[in-house]
Amino acid sequence: MVVEADPALRLGLAQRLMNLSQVARHIHGSVAALTQKEVKQPAITMALSRLQADMPDPGQGPALRLADRLTVQRGLIVLSFQNTPSCHEGLTEVQGSVRSEGGYLTITEGIREITLITEGRLRGLVDQAVRQRPSRDASGVASISVALSRENLKTPGILYRLLQPLALLGLNLIEVTSTTREFHIYLPESDVMLAMEALYGAFPGDGSGRPAGRV
C-alpha cells in the first residue's frame, strides 16, 4: 500500500533504480503505522524484492519502429481561448480556411477552453476570425507525431513509454493531443532534436531511419 500510494517510489522500483534496503529503511515507519505491528526492516526488504520481481521488466515491450512512425512539424503556434459561442463561430471559419489551404490544424475542446494548434504563418487568419484574446499564446512550437499500430493500442503503458524518456530529460511539453492511432507531442522547436534522440534511445534496435515531415 505504501508503494502504491507513491508514484515516484513505484517508478524507481519498476526501473530497478533503488537500493531495496535503503527503501525499506525509508518506508519502515509508514509500514509499521499502517500494519500496527512491529515490522522488521529485513522483512520489508524481502517484500519489496517480491514486489519488484512481479513488476514488468521496463526493458521489455512490443517493438515500436519509431524510424518509420515519427513525423515532425515545425513553425507551429498554440493558442488557447475561452470556450464561448463566438469562439466556436470563429474557429469554424478558421477550420474551413486552413483545410482549403492544406495547412496544419488541431483543435481540442474542453469544458472551459478550446486550444488551437496551427502554422505560425496563419496567425493573421486566426486573429481575424477569432476576436478574442488568447489565454495562452505560444509560438516557435514543433510537433512530434507517433503513428501507433492496432497492436500498440492493446499494450498497457504504451504512452508512458513514449513520455517517460522526455520527462527524465526535464523537457517541457507545451501540449499533447491524440486520436485513436496517433499521438502528438508539442514542445519548443529548440528541444526537438534532443527529444528525438531520447525517443530513439528508448526503443533500441529500431534502426537508423529518420523521421518524416518537415524536420
Secondary structure, DSSP 8 states (H G I E B T S, - for coil): -TTTT-HHHHHHHHTT-S-HHHHHHHHHHHHHHHHTS---HHHHHHHHHHHHHHS--TT------GGGTEEEEEEEEEEEEE--HHHHHHHHHHHHHHHHHT--EEEEE-SSEEEEEEEGGGHHHHHHH--S--SEEEEEEEEEEEE--HHHHTSTTHHHHHHHHHHHTT----EEEE-SSEEEEEEEGGGHHHHHHHHHHHSTT--S---EE--
